[in-house]
Every structure is written in C-alpha cells, then in structure tokens.
Amino acid sequence: MNELKKQFCEQGYTKLEAFLSSDEAKELRSIYDALLSDKQRTLHLRSDLAGGTDENRVERITQIMRPSLIEKQLLTHSAYKKALNLVKNILGDDMELDFDMLINKAPHTNTPTPWHQDAAYWINLPDKRAVSCWIALDKVYEENGCMWFLPVTDQKVLEHRNLPNGGALYCNVETSNAVAVPLEIGGCTFHDGFTLHFSKGNSTTSQRRALILNFRPKKMIALERAQGMDHTGVRKKRS
Ligand SMILES: O=C(O)CCC(=O)C(=O)O
C-alpha cells in the first residue's frame, strides 16, 4: 500500500505537500478570485459559514458551493483530474467527483471553522466511502486558518448543532490530540467524511483561499441525486 493510502486508512486524513505546481495554483486562484468578487452570479450558492444573513456585512468565511456550475472550466483543470486519480488509488476505481466548493477566510476576520465531521452535512448512505481533497491556494498556517484534524476513531456521526443564522455545523469534542497541517501553496490534505476537523480564524492581512473537491462512489452520487441532494442548497443537520 502506498504511503498516502496507508496514512488515510490509518488516521482518516493525510497530506500531499506538492499537489499542484505554482502555475496550476495561479490558474485556479484567478478563477477563484473572479467568483469571490462576483456576488451576483454566486448568490444562490454562497453563504457565510460564520453565520449571518445581512447582505451588507463583511463575509468572514465565504463558502461557495459547486463553483464549477458557474465556471465550467474548473472541471477540466488538472487539479480535478489529479485529485480524482489519487482518490481512486486510495478508495477505489468507482470514486467520482460529487461536488466542489470554495472556502475563503477574509483577512482580519479571526473566525474559526468549528470542529465538525463532513458526514453530519450529508444524507446517510449505505456505502460510506468519501474523501475531501482540501487544496491550499495560499500558504496556510495556524494564524490564517490551516486545517487541523483528529485521527478518525469510528464511522459514527456525533451530535452536531448549527451556529446561529445559518452558520456552520459544530460538535463538542476533546481536541488535545489535534494535529495542525500547515501547507505551501498548491499543497493539499485528504480527509474522510467521519474525520473531525477545524481551522482557526484568519488573523493575518491576506486571504486564506481553499478549493475543496469531494469524491464518493458513483452509485452513491446517483442515490444522493435521486433524493434531491446536490450540495447546492441550504445547510441542514443530518436527520
Ligand atoms: O476551510 C476551512 O476552514 C474548513 C474546511 C472544511 O470544513 C472542509 O473542507 O470540510
């Protein structure tokens, strides 16, 4: 078993230091910045994970779901192909892209993304294989909001609550074993849907841009879509 797969299977997460070249990251950043600044085209897919509904307030943690529905060129970018190949190697040849999303932490907003499991956002599926590839488009470290993980213990979704006003889901967990994963531009992490993760707020003067690609078995994507789950909609707790 290769190292990436071994670490993912043992811990529920792993990292790849040089996933993208600086040119590849630059190409993605220019599409990313155009989407971030275009509130009109992204409005229906956009929210602030920090919570809040006032359109005039400064977004602290901007999330744009399914950016490739707007910028279709993303789907043919080498990042998507490379991630899919790595994910197939980790979890099997039937893995496909389920959805993509952007999460940006604006400068000086200092708002953590609370501890949560991605599976808390999803419907319960019989085949639970899933992996999120979190790609750093800026150098990330503790002060601007790099990812932190807790080694996965079992495939159970813990009790989650909603931050007020449509914010992120969170759960209360013991985090003394948490591991920070700083990355250079173009580095990435892979995490399982049950892996607890978090990021600190961005207290620096620049943005913290991340592109996230989520993969799961082709048959499970079909099952999700049949139940109306296409990852464009309102955040809900798993029922
Ligand atoms: O980018 C962040 O701060 C959080 C990312 C996250 O929760 C995820 O990719 O599932």
The ligand as a MOL file (V3000), in Angstrom:
LIG
                    3D

  0  0  0     0  0            999 V3000
M  V30 BEGIN CTAB
M  V30 COUNTS 10 9 0 0 0
M  V30 BEGIN ATOM
M  V30 1 O -11.5900 25.6290 5.1320 0
M  V30 2 C -11.9950 25.5090 6.2850 0
M  V30 3 O -11.7550 26.3160 7.1670 0
M  V30 4 C -12.8170 24.3100 6.6720 0
M  V30 5 C -12.8980 23.3060 5.6000 0
M  V30 6 C -13.8370 22.2010 5.8640 0
M  V30 7 O -14.5090 22.1550 6.8620 0
M  V30 8 C -13.9330 21.1190 4.8920 0
M  V30 9 O -13.2480 21.1420 3.8660 0
M  V30 10 O -14.6960 20.1760 5.1340 0
M  V30 END ATOM
M  V30 BEGIN BOND
M  V30 1 2 1 2
M  V30 2 1 2 3
M  V30 3 1 2 4
M  V30 4 1 4 5
M  V30 5 1 5 6
M  V30 6 2 6 7
M  V30 7 1 6 8
M  V30 8 2 8 9
M  V30 9 1 8 10
M  V30 END BOND
M  V30 END CTAB
M  END
